[in-house]
Amino acid sequence: MKFVPYVIMIALLALLVLSVVYLSKKAILVFGIDQIWLAYVGISLLVVFFLVGSVALVNSTGVVGHTLYKIATIAMGVYLFLILSFLVVDTISLVIDIAPRTFGIIGMGMTLIVSIFGYWNSTNIRLTELNIPIKGLEKEIKAVHLTDTHIGHFRVNGFLQKIIDKTNAQNPDVIFLTGDYLDSKYALNKTHFEPLKQLNAPMYFVDGNHDKATDNDSIIALMRSVGVTVLENEVTHFNGLQIAGLNHMLADRNSFDMHASGDNPTVDETLQKLNIDKEKPTVLLHHAPNGIKHANQYGIDLYLAGHTHAGQIFPFTIFSNLIFEYNRGLHDYMGTKVLVSEGIGTMGPPFRIGTKSEVVSLTLSPNT
């Protein structure tokens, strides 16, 4: 299983090269370009721009870097939609003769529609409501699970306010936030943490890989400054519920995750040291849905995670299903409920196709 991410990465790289060839040929056909090399060089430079820009500029705090990052990531998403749209039109052209100019108009029109919908869909926060019975719980607890808010280049306090309002509307007793609060240093200041004071319930936070890549120590300090309880490989209690919070880490020494360091403790090693009372109803907070079998061994009743975004954009939803055993939704592993939220924000391109931005409202009820 540890080689799967590498295989997928190589496959994606190969598909990217093929996409350059495909799109270049379509540009030559649609626009009647005489100098073929111009199309290949132009499309290749566009790909290099959005790949380099989305990585190198992610932590830019200046206006120029911030703007170029947004252009690069939007271009990445639109590029994907253009490829998919042209493939659809190509399929149609197998049965209907389509002139080159018409081919281009239809393909680019579809791209525009999908791009607008994908952006709207990413900003339209949905509510997912679930009832989860938990053995040993003495009374019902209303909780809200928030994850992968990715406040930063595309989403700032206006979006955060929508999350806060939707969360407070559920009248929760407790709020769980499982990492990736920020997506970059662009939003690393108290202005983007102060609104959390409006939340009308105790809040527990564990970090994610984007928090670590941004500035984990500063994010933790800012969380604590606004009254959020940060759990760093520790256990606490709330209304009869045992809450274990883990830093973002690997499942065990036999697993691989490109977003977690092998130099840090693992889920398996950390749970051994936490003195979790297996007889008490327990919720585990961890950014990524890994180490489920280890959580089960230590009597975890409910494992809350995010990280996957469920793939965020088709066809990456397919790859995400291959990478993660639990990619989205509620599952059961030998009595341990595993809930993987699709997240609220987006990573990279500000689009969602085939997934949703969600706030998860949980009713944790006594299992009689």
Backbone torsions as a table, in degrees:
resi	resn	phi	psi	omega
1	MET	NA	-29.7	-175.8
2	LYS	-67.3	-18.6	-179.9
3	PHE	-88.2	-11.8	-177.1
4	VAL	-57.6	-46.5	179.4
5	PRO	-58.4	-37.5	179.4
6	TYR	-66.9	-43.1	179.2
7	VAL	-61.3	-43.4	179.6
8	ILE	-65.2	-38.9	179.6
9	MET	-64.0	-43.0	178.3
10	ILE	-64.7	-40.5	179.1
11	ALA	-63.4	-41.6	179.2
12	LEU	-65.4	-38.6	178.1
13	LEU	-64.4	-42.5	177.9
14	ALA	-62.9	-42.2	178.2
15	LEU	-64.6	-34.0	178.8
16	LEU	-65.6	-42.9	177.5
17	VAL	-62.6	-44.4	178.6
18	LEU	-62.8	-35.5	-179.9
19	SER	-65.6	-35.8	178.0
20	VAL	-63.8	-44.0	179.2
21	VAL	-64.0	-45.8	-177.7
22	TYR	-63.4	-49.5	-176.5
23	LEU	-68.0	-34.3	177.4
24	SER	-62.8	-43.4	178.8
25	LYS	-64.0	-38.6	179.0
26	LYS	-68.1	-37.5	178.4
27	ALA	-64.3	-40.5	177.9
28	ILE	-63.2	-42.0	-178.8
29	LEU	-68.5	-49.3	-173.8
30	VAL	-70.4	-43.5	-174.2
31	PHE	-98.1	-1.8	178.0
32	GLY	61.5	41.7	-178.3
33	ILE	-71.1	126.0	-179.2
34	ASP	-79.9	-42.1	-179.8
35	GLN	-88.8	94.4	-172.3
36	ILE	-57.1	-37.3	-176.4
37	TRP	-61.1	-28.4	179.7
38	LEU	-62.4	-40.5	-180.0
39	ALA	-64.0	-45.9	-178.6
40	TYR	-65.6	-43.3	179.6
41	VAL	-66.5	-42.7	-178.6
42	GLY	-62.9	-47.7	179.7
43	ILE	-66.1	-39.4	179.5
44	SER	-63.1	-43.0	178.9
45	LEU	-64.3	-36.4	177.2
46	LEU	-62.4	-43.7	-179.8
47	VAL	-64.4	-43.8	178.6
48	VAL	-61.4	-41.6	-179.9
49	PHE	-60.6	-49.5	-175.8
50	PHE	-75.6	-26.3	176.4
51	LEU	-72.6	-48.6	-179.7
52	VAL	-68.5	-44.5	-178.1
53	GLY	-62.2	-39.7	-177.3
54	SER	-71.4	-22.5	179.4
55	VAL	-96.1	-51.3	-173.8
56	ALA	-71.1	-27.1	-173.8
57	LEU	-105.3	5.6	-173.8
58	VAL	-59.6	-34.3	-178.4
59	ASN	-100.9	19.7	176.9
60	SER	-67.8	138.4	178.6
61	THR	-112.8	-13.1	179.3
62	GLY	-82.2	164.0	-177.6
63	VAL	-61.8	-44.0	-176.9
64	VAL	-65.4	-50.8	-180.0
65	GLY	-62.0	-42.4	178.1
66	HIS	-59.5	-45.6	-179.1
67	THR	-66.4	-44.5	-179.7
68	LEU	-65.0	-36.5	177.3
69	TYR	-62.1	-45.4	-179.3
70	LYS	-63.3	-42.1	178.7
71	ILE	-63.2	-43.8	-177.4
72	ALA	-63.7	-44.3	-177.3
73	THR	-73.6	-34.9	174.6
74	ILE	-64.7	-42.6	178.9
75	ALA	-60.5	-36.8	178.6
76	MET	-61.7	-45.6	179.6
77	GLY	-66.9	-44.5	-179.3
78	VAL	-64.0	-36.9	177.4
79	TYR	-58.5	-46.3	179.2
80	LEU	-62.1	-44.8	-178.5
81	PHE	-65.5	-33.6	178.3
82	LEU	-66.4	-42.9	177.1
83	ILE	-60.5	-48.5	-178.2
84	LEU	-63.9	-39.9	-179.8
85	SER	-64.8	-43.8	178.5
86	PHE	-64.2	-35.4	177.7
87	LEU	-65.7	-37.9	176.9
88	VAL	-64.4	-45.3	179.8
89	VAL	-65.4	-37.2	176.3
90	ASP	-60.6	-40.2	178.9
91	THR	-64.1	-43.3	178.0
92	ILE	-62.9	-37.7	-177.3
93	SER	-67.8	-11.2	176.0
94	LEU	-68.7	-25.4	-179.3
95	VAL	-115.4	-18.0	179.1
96	ILE	-127.5	129.3	179.1
97	ASP	-71.8	121.6	-177.8
98	ILE	-121.0	123.9	179.3
99	ALA	-66.8	150.1	-178.2
100	PRO	-51.7	-45.9	-178.4
101	ARG	-63.6	-43.5	178.3
102	THR	-64.7	-37.9	177.4
103	PHE	-56.3	-47.7	-178.6
104	GLY	-65.8	-41.7	-179.3
105	ILE	-63.7	-45.0	-179.7
106	ILE	-64.6	-47.0	-177.3
107	GLY	-62.4	-45.5	-179.2
108	MET	-73.1	-30.7	175.3
109	GLY	-64.8	-43.8	177.3
110	MET	-62.7	-39.6	179.4
111	THR	-60.8	-43.6	179.6
112	LEU	-62.4	-44.9	-179.3
113	ILE	-63.0	-46.2	-178.9
114	VAL	-65.1	-38.9	-180.0
115	SER	-63.8	-45.4	179.5
116	ILE	-63.9	-45.0	179.1
117	PHE	-63.6	-44.0	-178.0
118	GLY	-60.7	-38.7	178.8
119	TYR	-70.3	-45.6	178.0
120	TRP	-59.2	-42.8	-178.3
121	ASN	-63.3	-33.2	-179.5
122	SER	-74.3	-22.8	-179.1
123	THR	-98.3	-9.8	-179.6
124	ASN	-89.1	95.5	-175.2
125	ILE	-77.4	121.3	178.9
126	ARG	-96.2	158.1	176.1
127	LEU	-107.1	125.4	175.3
128	THR	-109.6	122.7	-177.7
129	GLU	-111.9	130.2	-178.2
130	LEU	-137.0	143.7	173.9
131	ASN	-110.0	121.5	-176.9
132	ILE	-124.2	110.1	176.5
133	PRO	-70.6	137.7	179.5
134	ILE	-129.5	124.0	-178.2
135	LYS	-63.3	132.1	176.0
136	GLY	89.6	-7.3	179.0
137	LEU	-73.7	129.6	-174.5
138	GLU	-83.5	-32.1	179.1
139	LYS	-144.8	158.2	-177.4
140	GLU	-64.9	139.3	177.0
141	ILE	-126.1	127.6	176.8
142	LYS	-95.2	120.0	-177.6
143	ALA	-125.1	155.4	172.5
144	VAL	-123.1	131.1	178.7
145	HIS	-106.0	119.5	177.4
146	LEU	-118.0	138.3	178.0
147	THR	-154.2	154.8	175.2
148	ASP	51.6	52.2	177.5
149	THR	-69.6	-31.1	176.4
150	HIS	49.9	50.9	173.7
151	ILE	-67.2	131.0	-177.2
152	GLY	169.4	-124.3	-172.9
153	HIS	-59.3	-42.6	-176.1
154	PHE	-102.3	-25.2	-174.1
155	ARG	-125.9	118.4	179.9
156	VAL	-122.8	-142.1	-168.8
157	ASN	-70.3	-26.1	176.1
158	GLY	-63.4	-44.5	177.9
159	PHE	-67.7	-41.5	178.7
160	LEU	-60.6	-37.9	179.5
161	GLN	-64.7	-36.9	176.6
162	LYS	-61.9	-40.6	178.9
163	ILE	-64.7	-45.4	-178.7
164	ILE	-62.8	-45.3	-179.4
165	ASP	-63.3	-43.0	-179.5
166	LYS	-67.7	-35.1	178.9
167	THR	-68.2	-49.0	-180.0
168	ASN	-62.5	-29.9	179.9
169	ALA	-64.3	-18.6	-180.0
170	GLN	-86.8	-5.8	-178.0
171	ASN	49.7	54.4	-176.8
172	PRO	-74.4	154.7	172.5
173	ASP	-84.4	-28.4	-176.1
174	VAL	-152.8	152.4	-179.0
175	ILE	-127.2	131.0	178.7
176	PHE	-112.9	127.1	178.1
177	LEU	-120.8	115.7	-172.0
178	THR	-105.5	51.0	165.9
179	GLY	94.0	171.2	-175.5
180	ASP	55.0	50.2	177.1
181	TYR	-66.1	-44.2	176.2
182	LEU	-107.1	158.4	173.9
183	ASP	-107.3	-9.1	-177.5
184	SER	-171.0	173.3	178.1
185	LYS	-71.1	-9.6	-179.6
186	TYR	-58.8	-31.6	-178.1
187	ALA	-109.1	17.1	-176.1
188	LEU	-82.9	75.5	174.1
189	ASN	-156.7	163.4	-172.0
190	LYS	-63.5	-22.9	-179.6
191	THR	-55.5	-32.8	-176.4
192	HIS	-94.5	7.6	176.1
193	PHE	-116.7	-30.0	-179.6
194	GLU	-52.9	-39.9	-179.6
195	PRO	-59.5	-21.6	-179.8
196	LEU	-63.7	-19.6	176.8
197	LYS	-63.9	-18.8	-179.9
198	GLN	-75.7	-16.3	-178.9
199	LEU	-66.8	133.4	-171.6
200	ASN	-95.1	31.9	179.3
201	ALA	-155.4	156.1	175.6
202	PRO	-58.2	142.4	-175.9
203	MET	-124.7	133.8	178.9
204	TYR	-118.2	132.5	-173.3
205	PHE	-126.6	138.6	167.3
206	VAL	-125.7	152.4	-174.0
207	ASP	-80.4	166.1	176.8
208	GLY	-128.9	177.3	-176.8
209	ASN	-65.5	-32.3	178.1
210	HIS	-73.5	-30.2	174.3
211	ASP	-64.3	-43.1	178.8
212	LYS	-64.6	-41.6	-179.0
213	ALA	-69.7	-23.9	179.9
214	THR	-83.5	-69.3	177.2
215	ASP	177.9	86.0	-171.3
216	ASN	-59.6	-43.5	-177.6
217	ASP	-61.7	-42.2	179.9
218	SER	-67.4	-40.6	180.0
219	ILE	-63.8	-43.4	178.8
220	ILE	-63.0	-42.7	179.0
221	ALA	-63.6	-40.9	179.8
222	LEU	-68.4	-38.4	176.7
223	MET	-60.1	-47.0	-178.7
224	ARG	-66.7	-31.2	-178.3
225	SER	-67.9	-20.6	179.1
226	VAL	-106.8	14.7	172.5
227	GLY	91.9	10.4	179.0
228	VAL	-84.5	136.3	175.8
229	THR	-84.5	117.7	179.3
230	VAL	-98.8	125.5	179.0
231	LEU	-103.3	119.2	179.2
232	GLU	-117.6	87.1	-178.6
233	ASN	56.1	55.1	-177.7
234	GLU	-149.2	169.2	-176.9
235	VAL	-120.8	139.8	174.5
236	THR	-138.7	-178.9	-177.2
237	HIS	-134.8	147.3	177.6
238	PHE	-147.5	116.3	175.8
239	ASN	48.2	46.0	178.0
240	GLY	83.7	-0.6	-179.7
241	LEU	-102.9	128.4	175.7
242	GLN	-86.8	125.6	-177.0
243	ILE	-117.6	119.1	176.4
244	ALA	-106.8	130.9	-179.9
245	GLY	-122.9	126.6	-178.1
246	LEU	-113.2	144.5	168.9
247	ASN	-65.2	160.7	177.7
248	HIS	-65.6	123.5	-174.1
249	MET	-156.4	168.8	176.1
250	LEU	-70.1	158.7	177.5
251	ALA	-67.9	-48.8	179.9
252	ASP	-161.9	-176.2	-175.7
253	ARG	-74.2	-10.4	178.7
254	ASN	-97.5	2.1	-176.5
255	SER	-107.3	167.0	-179.4
256	PHE	-134.8	139.6	175.1
257	ASP	-150.9	118.9	-177.9
258	MET	-64.7	-14.1	-178.3
259	HIS	-102.1	3.6	-179.5
260	ALA	-131.6	138.3	-176.5
261	SER	-82.1	138.5	176.5
262	GLY	-76.2	-6.7	179.2
263	ASP	-82.4	-15.5	-177.9
264	ASN	-93.3	164.1	175.4
265	PRO	-60.5	159.2	-179.9
266	THR	-105.0	169.9	176.6
267	VAL	-57.4	-46.0	-179.5
268	ASP	-58.3	-48.9	-177.5
269	GLU	-68.3	-38.3	-176.2
270	THR	-71.5	-42.3	-179.5
271	LEU	-61.6	-29.7	178.9
272	GLN	-63.5	-26.9	-173.5
273	LYS	-98.1	-4.5	-171.6
274	LEU	-88.3	-7.0	179.7
275	ASN	53.4	48.3	178.5
276	ILE	-71.8	131.2	177.3
277	ASP	-81.9	107.4	-176.2
278	LYS	-65.6	-17.4	-177.7
279	GLU	-83.7	-13.1	-178.7
280	LYS	-96.4	146.8	176.5
281	PRO	-63.3	128.2	-170.6
282	THR	-132.6	134.7	173.4
283	VAL	-112.0	132.6	176.6
284	LEU	-107.9	129.7	176.7
285	LEU	-107.1	121.8	178.0
286	HIS	-151.2	140.6	-173.6
287	HIS	-61.4	-46.4	-175.3
288	ALA	-106.0	148.2	-179.3
289	PRO	-83.2	68.0	177.2
290	ASN	-130.6	164.9	-177.8
291	GLY	71.3	25.9	-177.0
292	ILE	-61.4	-40.9	-177.9
293	LYS	-64.6	-33.2	178.0
294	HIS	-71.4	-39.3	176.6
295	ALA	-60.3	-40.6	179.8
296	ASN	-62.9	-38.4	-179.9
297	GLN	-63.8	-26.3	-178.4
298	TYR	-102.4	20.2	170.8
299	GLY	75.7	23.8	178.6
300	ILE	-70.3	127.8	-179.7
301	ASP	-87.6	-37.3	-177.4
302	LEU	-139.4	124.6	180.0
303	TYR	-108.8	115.3	-179.9
304	LEU	-104.5	129.0	-178.1
305	ALA	-149.7	172.0	176.0
306	GLY	-141.0	-121.0	171.0
307	HIS	77.4	-42.2	-171.1
308	THR	-75.6	-28.2	-171.4
309	HIS	57.8	8.9	-175.3
310	ALA	58.9	20.5	-178.3
311	GLY	97.1	-19.7	176.1
312	GLN	64.9	-55.0	-175.6
313	ILE	-131.2	127.1	172.9
314	PHE	-62.2	137.3	8.7
315	PRO	-93.5	11.5	179.2
316	PHE	-67.4	-16.1	173.9
317	THR	-60.7	-33.3	179.4
318	ILE	-69.1	-47.2	179.7
319	PHE	-63.1	-37.8	-179.6
320	SER	-63.7	-37.5	177.0
321	ASN	-64.7	-30.4	179.0
322	LEU	-76.6	-34.9	-176.8
323	ILE	-77.0	-44.5	-173.3
324	PHE	-105.4	128.4	177.0
325	GLU	-63.4	-37.0	175.7
326	TYR	-119.2	104.4	-171.0
327	ASN	-98.4	-34.4	178.5
328	ARG	-163.2	155.6	173.4
329	GLY	85.0	-172.1	-176.3
330	LEU	-99.2	132.2	-179.1
331	HIS	-133.9	170.6	177.8
332	ASP	-131.5	123.0	175.5
333	TYR	-117.3	97.9	176.3
334	MET	51.1	38.8	177.7
335	GLY	101.2	-16.4	175.3
336	THR	-90.4	118.9	177.5
337	LYS	-78.3	133.3	-179.7
338	VAL	-118.7	116.3	179.7
339	LEU	-114.5	115.9	179.1
340	VAL	-111.4	110.4	178.8
341	SER	-78.8	147.3	175.9
342	GLU	-74.5	-6.5	177.3
343	GLY	87.3	172.6	-177.0
344	ILE	-109.8	-45.0	179.6
345	GLY	-90.7	-165.8	179.2
346	THR	-130.7	155.7	175.5
347	MET	-107.7	126.6	-179.6
348	GLY	72.6	-122.7	-178.8
349	PRO	-56.2	132.4	-176.5
350	PRO	-82.3	53.1	-176.6
351	PHE	-132.8	153.9	170.2
352	ARG	-136.2	122.5	174.1
353	ILE	-129.7	119.2	-178.9
354	GLY	85.7	4.1	176.1
355	THR	-139.4	178.3	-179.7
356	LYS	-139.4	156.2	171.1
357	SER	-90.0	123.6	-171.9
358	GLU	-134.8	143.3	164.6
359	VAL	-102.7	127.4	-175.3
360	VAL	-103.9	118.5	177.8
361	SER	-99.2	123.3	-175.3
362	LEU	-116.4	131.2	169.4
363	THR	-104.8	106.6	178.8
364	LEU	-91.1	112.7	-172.2
365	SER	-115.8	150.8	176.7
366	PRO	-60.6	133.3	179.4
367	ASN	-91.4	100.4	-176.5
368	THR	-95.2	NA	NA
